[in-house]
Structures are given as C-alpha cells and as structure tokens.
C-alpha cells in the first residue's frame, strides 16, 4: 500500500493555510510516497533552515519523492533544483493548482517537468476558495488576501507571493458561514498585506467594509479577529468597526518594524514613528480594552544607538503588549542587503534588549488584567485566550471550543491564571 505524502511547513500562518489546501489537492490526485516541504524566504536563515529540513526529511523517508515549494522555492528555484535530494520544485502559484498535483501522481511523476515556477507577478487570483479554514477546533484561519504591492527594502516576500490580490467578499462570507455551522467560535482573517484587501476588486472596497459585511451577514459568529495589519492603511470603516463592533476582537498586530524615522525611510515604510503612536492612541480611545502586538527589526543597516533607542521607546509609547523581534538578516536581492551592515554581535545584543523590553511590556499588560473578568475561548481543557489574545491557564477543565467567562486571578510567566 502506498504511503500518504508527508507535509512540512516552514514560516508564516499563510503557509500553514496553504499546506492544508495542498494536503487535500495531493490526496485528490492520489499523490503517494512523497515528502512536501513548504518553505519560507523571509530571511537568509529561513532558506538555510529549509535546506536543512529537506535533507533531514529525505534521510527519514528514503525512496520518497521530495517536492519543494513555498516562497523560497519561488525566489530561488535553482538553489533547490541543485539539491540532489529534491525531485520537484513548485512555485507558489503552481502549488495551489489541482493539475499540478495530478502530474505528481505515481503514474505520471516521472514524466512531469522537474521545475515548475512561473512569474508570480503575473498571477491575478487567490486560492482562498480551496479550503474552509484550518486551525484548532476553536479557531479557524481564513485567507482573504495574498501578495503585496509594496517594496520595503528589507523584504523579499513580494517576489515570492506576487502582487496583492483579494478574495471576493461574497466568497469570504460564505466560507465563514460554513465554518460557524461546523462549530468554529472564532475566525481570523489572514493575508500577506491584509489592509490592501479590496483594492483589486470592483468598487475598491476596504478591509473595514469586509469586516462589517462579515459581522452583518454572519450574525451567529461570536468572534472575528484580524491578523497583522499596516496601521497607516487602516481605513475609516475599520476604525468604526473597532469602536462599535464588540464581536471584532480588541487585538491588533501591527507591522511597525521600527521607531526611528530615518530608519523607517530607509526601510521604505509608509509611516513615521508619530503616525504609529497616533494610531495606537486613537484605537485605544475608540476601544479602551484593545491590546497591540508589533513586529520590530533590530539592527537594520545604518542603525545607530540613538536610532535603536527610538525603537525601544516605541514599545512604551504605543504600549505594545506582544512584541515579535527580528534580528536583521540581509536577504539577497533586496536593497537593504546592499546597505552598510552592522556587526552580528551588535545586532544580536540589540535584539536581546528589544526582547527584554517586550517581556517587560507583556508583564505590564498581564498585571493590568488581573482582577478583571474575561471571556476566554478554550483551546485545550485548561488553556484559552482572552479577547485581547492573552493566554490564560484555567484552574478547572472546560470543553475545547467553548467561550467561558472567568476572573483573572494572577499571572504565571507569559500567561494569566484564572
């Protein structure tokens, strides 16, 4: 009996979503005795880890076809085609097509072109219709957008994902309706550049329009959450939804990247530090219980100590609760890779200081929640998350996927206790 394919996912939530779709496409095509590695290209380290994972899986599954796809395969197909372990290389568009997987069925794989990577910039559609979300039994993730029209100097992702393209609102609403009917209590909207949703659709709707439409047309959905957004592109309808829609969760993860204006300009970001601070203040005025997370890069080329201090100050100025810190890693093919680089030890030391600031910020956030009542969505019998996405350890067991009301009694590391 032929073995079902083994899938390995590296990188972002969107990759995990697409792996779920590929699993179904491969099963429908009858693909067997294969290892599929869905790679990430966000840093040079991510590509190195992809190569390492490919070698490890090839050793663990001798005789299996090794199929490499994802962003790293899209931007560096020759790198992976040159690996002796690799059987086929698929681009990000090709991996989401049923006909691609049909060509990898056991009776056809030997006749199929080894490298199938076309120009991602020519792709005009998303594959958001392929699956009804994925995630835990409590929370489902729904892809509503893919690609990015911006060209930040440190980022290779547009060359792996292509230009921005949106899933039509009607398709999204139908999908979420099916998820709620299947028992999901929370839906998270995901994408590469979520706030660009709708720009390529008739009438150019905005993300706020989509959010309000979902909440209006799927009234039985208890919780809607949006993932990482670019705060400078938050539209008036989204801000109104934050203020008036209790089912839109009070938690935003912001793509801030830095707190120094000169570094932000060299990153080719579209906001300044004051814009980020102003956005957080306004969102908090509209929704006092809102919590913010953010991505911050440490050690960007030309970053002085004074510039780094501005990044540190942003953590407190925006009152960030959840910090994702990225030590800068030059990505071949990006403008930032050609800028004057900082020494590795300096980058690592600054990243450590940023993480310490993030840990202190999380402790402040947790302390402020103690004594308050929270509606917690259970992810396991004794763990769940508040509406602000804060983890909670529960003193009693609850069924997974329930929303329970508890009082936060204390904190334990990075979690509340209740």
C-alpha positions in Angstrom: 0.0 0.0 0.0 1.4 3.4 -1.0 2.1 5.8 1.9 0.3 9.2 2.1 2.5 12.2 1.4 4.3 13.8 4.4 4.0 17.7 4.6 6.3 20.0 6.4 5.5 23.7 6.8 8.1 26.4 7.5 7.3 30.1 8.1 4.1 32.0 8.3 0.4 31.3 9.1 -0.4 31.7 5.4 2.0 28.9 4.5 0.3 26.7 7.1 -3.1 27.5 5.5 -1.8 26.6 2.0 -0.3 23.4 3.3 -3.8 22.4 4.4 -5.0 23.1 0.9 -2.1 21.2 -0.7 -2.8 18.2 1.5 -6.3 18.0 0.1 -5.2 18.6 -3.5 -2.5 15.8 -3.2 -5.0 13.4 -1.7 -7.5 14.0 -4.5 -4.7 13.5 -7.1 -3.5 10.2 -5.5 0.0 11.5 -4.7 1.9 9.0 -2.6 5.4 8.2 -1.3 6.3 11.9 -1.3 7.6 14.5 1.1 6.4 18.1 0.5 8.3 21.0 2.1 6.5 24.3 2.1 9.4 26.8 2.5 9.8 30.3 3.8 12.1 33.0 2.3 11.7 35.9 4.8 15.4 35.7 5.8 18.6 34.0 4.6 18.4 32.0 7.8 14.9 30.8 6.7 16.3 29.5 3.4 19.2 27.7 5.3 16.7 26.0 7.6 14.6 25.0 4.6 17.6 23.2 3.0 18.4 21.6 6.4 14.8 20.4 6.7 14.8 19.0 3.2 17.9 16.9 3.9 16.5 15.7 7.2 13.3 14.6 5.7 15.0 12.9 2.7 17.0 10.8 5.1 13.9 10.0 7.2 11.9 8.9 4.1 14.3 7.1 1.8 12.8 6.4 -1.7 10.2 9.1 -1.3 9.9 11.9 -3.9 10.9 15.2 -2.3 8.8 18.1 -3.5 9.8 21.6 -2.5 7.5 24.6 -2.8 6.7 27.9 -1.0 8.4 31.3 -1.1 12.0 30.1 -1.0 11.3 27.8 -4.0 9.6 30.7 -5.8 12.5 33.2 -5.4 15.4 30.6 -5.5 14.2 27.7 -7.7 17.7 27.0 -8.9 19.0 26.6 -5.3 16.6 23.8 -4.6 16.8 22.2 -8.0 20.5 21.8 -7.5 20.0 19.8 -4.3 20.4 16.0 -5.1 17.6 15.2 -2.6 15.0 17.3 -4.4 12.7 15.6 -7.0 10.5 18.6 -8.0 10.3 22.3 -7.3 6.9 24.1 -7.4 6.2 27.8 -7.4 3.7 29.5 -5.1 1.0 29.7 -7.8 1.6 26.2 -9.1 1.3 24.6 -5.6 -2.3 25.7 -5.4 -3.4 24.1 -8.7 -5.1 20.7 -8.9 -3.5 20.0 -12.3 0.0 20.4 -10.7 -0.7 17.7 -8.2 -2.4 15.5 -10.8 1.0 15.5 -12.6 2.7 14.2 -9.4 0.6 11.1 -9.1 2.7 7.9 -9.1 2.0 7.0 -12.7 2.9 10.5 -14.0 5.6 11.9 -11.7 8.4 10.6 -13.9 7.1 12.4 -16.9 6.4 15.8 -15.1 8.6 18.8 -15.5 11.0 18.9 -12.6 10.9 22.7 -12.0 7.5 24.4 -12.3 8.0 28.0 -11.2 6.4 30.8 -13.3 6.4 34.5 -12.9 4.4 35.1 -9.7 3.8 38.8 -10.7 1.5 37.6 -13.5 -0.8 35.8 -11.0 -4.1 37.6 -10.6 -6.1 35.2 -8.4 -6.0 33.9 -4.9 -6.7 30.3 -3.9 -8.9 31.3 -0.9 -11.7 29.1 -2.1 -9.8 25.9 -1.7 -10.4 25.1 2.0 -12.8 26.1 4.7 -10.1 27.5 7.0 -7.9 25.5 9.4 -6.7 25.7 12.9 -7.7 24.3 16.3 -11.2 23.1 17.0 -11.9 26.5 18.4 -10.3 28.9 15.9 -10.2 28.9 12.1 -8.0 31.0 9.8 -9.3 32.3 6.6 -7.1 33.6 3.8 -8.7 36.7 2.3 -5.7 38.3 0.6 -2.3 37.3 -0.9 0.7 39.1 -2.2 1.9 42.7 -1.6 2.2 45.8 -3.8 4.8 47.5 -1.5 8.5 47.2 -1.8 10.1 47.6 1.6 13.8 47.5 1.2 14.3 44.5 3.6 11.6 42.3 2.3 11.7 39.5 -0.4 8.1 38.4 0.2 6.5 40.3 -2.8 8.9 38.3 -5.1 7.7 35.1 -3.5 4.0 36.0 -3.2 3.4 38.3 -6.2 1.3 41.5 -6.2 -1.7 42.0 -3.9 -4.9 40.1 -4.8 -8.1 39.7 -2.8 -10.7 37.0 -2.2 -14.1 38.5 -3.1 -16.2 39.4 -0.1 -19.0 37.0 -1.1 -16.7 34.0 -1.1 -15.3 35.0 2.3 -18.7 35.4 3.8 -19.9 32.0 2.5 -16.7 30.4 3.8 -17.1 31.9 7.3 -20.8 30.8 7.3 -19.7 27.2 6.7 -17.1 27.4 9.4 -19.6 28.7 12.0 -22.0 26.0 11.0 -19.2 23.5 11.6 -18.8 24.7 15.2 -15.9 27.2 15.0 -16.3 30.0 17.6 -13.6 32.4 16.2 -12.4 33.2 12.7 -9.1 35.0 12.0 -8.7 36.9 8.7 -5.2 36.4 7.3 -3.2 37.7 4.4 0.3 39.0 3.4 -0.8 42.7 3.4 -4.3 42.5 4.9 -5.1 46.2 4.8 -4.7 46.2 1.0 -7.7 43.9 0.7 -10.2 45.0 -1.9 -8.0 47.4 -3.9 -8.2 45.0 -6.9 -11.9 44.2 -6.6 -14.8 46.1 -8.3 -15.5 49.3 -6.4 -12.3 49.0 -4.4 -13.8 48.1 -1.0 -11.6 48.3 2.1 -10.8 45.9 4.9 -13.3 47.7 7.2 -16.0 47.1 4.6 -15.2 43.4 4.6 -15.2 43.2 8.4 -18.6 45.0 8.7 -20.1 42.8 6.0 -19.0 39.6 7.7 -20.4 40.7 11.1 -23.7 41.7 9.5 -24.2 38.7 7.3 -22.9 36.0 9.8 -24.6 37.2 13.0 -24.0 33.8 14.6 -20.2 34.3 14.5 -19.2 35.0 18.1 -15.6 36.3 17.5 -13.9 37.8 14.4 -10.2 38.6 14.6 -7.9 40.3 12.1 -4.2 39.4 11.9 -1.3 41.6 11.2 -2.1 45.0 9.6 -0.3 48.0 8.4 -1.6 50.7 10.7 -1.1 53.6 8.2 -3.6 51.9 5.9 -6.4 51.3 8.4 -9.5 52.8 6.8 -12.3 54.7 8.5 -14.7 51.8 8.3 -12.2 49.6 10.1 -11.8 52.2 12.8 -15.6 52.5 13.2 -15.8 48.7 13.5 -13.1 48.7 16.2 -15.2 51.3 18.1 -18.7 49.8 17.6 -18.4 46.0 17.0 -17.9 44.0 20.2 -17.6 40.8 18.1 -14.5 42.3 16.4 -11.8 41.3 18.9 -9.8 44.1 20.6 -6.4 43.0 19.5 -4.3 44.2 16.6 -0.8 43.0 15.5 0.9 46.0 13.8 3.6 45.9 11.1 5.6 48.7 12.6 9.2 47.4 12.0 11.0 50.4 13.7 10.6 53.5 15.8 13.2 55.8 14.2 12.1 58.0 11.3 15.3 57.8 9.3 15.4 54.0 9.5 11.7 53.8 8.6 12.5 55.9 5.5 15.5 53.6 4.6 13.1 50.6 5.1 10.8 52.4 2.6 7.9 52.1 5.1 4.9 54.4 4.6 4.7 55.8 8.1 6.7 57.7 10.6 7.0 57.0 14.4 4.5 59.6 15.2 2.0 58.0 12.9 2.2 54.7 14.8 1.9 56.4 18.1 -1.1 58.4 16.9 -2.8 55.3 15.5 -2.4 53.4 18.8 -3.7 56.3 20.8 -6.8 56.7 18.5 -7.6 53.0 18.5 -7.3 52.9 22.3 -9.6 55.9 22.5 -12.2 54.1 20.4 -11.7 50.8 22.2 -10.1 51.2 25.7 -9.5 47.5 26.2 -7.6 47.0 22.9 -4.1 45.3 23.1 -1.4 45.7 20.5 1.3 43.4 19.2 4.0 44.5 16.7 6.9 43.4 14.6 10.2 45.3 15.2 13.5 44.7 13.4 16.7 45.1 15.4 20.0 46.0 13.8 18.8 47.3 10.4 21.7 48.6 8.3 23.0 52.1 9.4 21.0 51.8 12.7 22.8 53.9 15.3 22.5 53.5 19.0 20.3 56.6 19.0 18.1 55.1 16.3 17.8 51.9 18.2 16.8 53.8 21.4 13.9 55.2 19.3 12.8 51.7 18.5 12.9 50.8 22.3 10.9 53.9 23.1 8.2 52.9 20.7 7.4 49.9 22.8 6.3 52.1 25.6 4.9 55.0 23.5 2.5 52.5 21.8 2.0 50.4 24.9 2.7 47.2 23.0 1.8 44.1 24.8 3.1 41.4 22.4 6.5 42.0 20.6 7.9 40.0 17.8 11.6 40.8 17.4 13.5 40.1 14.3 17.3 40.4 14.3 18.1 41.9 10.8 19.3 39.3 8.3 20.3 40.5 4.8 18.2 38.9 2.1 19.9 38.6 -1.2 18.0 40.5 -3.9 16.8 43.3 -1.6 18.1 46.9 -1.4 18.8 46.5 2.3 21.3 43.7 1.6 23.4 46.3 -0.3 23.4 48.9 2.6 26.2 49.1 5.2 25.6 46.2 7.6 26.0 46.2 11.3 28.3 43.6 13.0 26.5 40.5 14.0 27.2 40.8 17.8 25.7 44.3 17.8 22.5 43.0 16.0 22.2 40.2 18.5 22.7 42.4 21.5 20.1 44.9 20.3 17.6 42.1 19.6 18.1 40.8 23.1 17.4 44.3 24.6 14.3 44.6 22.5 13.1 41.2 23.6 13.7 42.2 27.2 11.6 45.4 26.6 8.9 43.2 25.1 9.0 40.8 28.1 8.6 43.8 30.4 5.7 45.1 28.3 3.9 41.8 28.4 4.3 41.7 32.2 2.7 45.2 32.5 -0.2 44.0 30.3 -0.7 40.9 32.3 -0.6 42.8 35.6 -3.3 45.2 34.3 -5.6 42.3 33.5 -5.5 40.7 37.0 -8.8 41.1 38.8 -10.8 41.6 35.6 -13.5 39.4 34.1 -12.5 37.9 30.7 -14.3 35.9 28.1 -11.9 33.1 27.2 -12.0 30.8 24.2 -10.7 27.4 25.2 -8.0 25.9 23.0 -7.4 22.9 25.4 -9.2 21.8 28.5 -7.1 24.1 30.7 -5.9 26.8 28.4 -7.6 29.5 26.3 -7.2 33.1 25.1 -9.0 36.3 26.1 -10.5 38.7 23.6 -7.1 40.5 23.6 -5.4 37.2 22.6 -3.7 36.8 26.0 -3.1 33.2 27.1 -4.9 32.1 30.2 -4.2 29.0 32.3 -7.5 27.8 33.7 -7.9 26.3 37.1 -10.7 23.9 36.0 -11.2 21.9 32.8 -13.6 23.1 30.1 -14.6 21.6 26.8 -12.4 22.8 23.9 -14.0 25.5 21.7 -16.2 27.0 24.4 -16.3 30.7 25.4 -16.2 30.8 29.2 -16.2 33.8 31.5 -13.5 33.9 34.2 -11.8 36.3 36.5 -8.0 36.6 36.1 -6.5 35.8 39.5 -2.8 36.2 38.7 -0.1 35.7 36.2 2.3 32.8 35.6 5.2 33.6 33.3 3.6 34.8 30.0 0.1 33.8 30.9 -2.7 34.9 33.1 -4.2 32.4 35.6 -7.9 32.2 36.2 
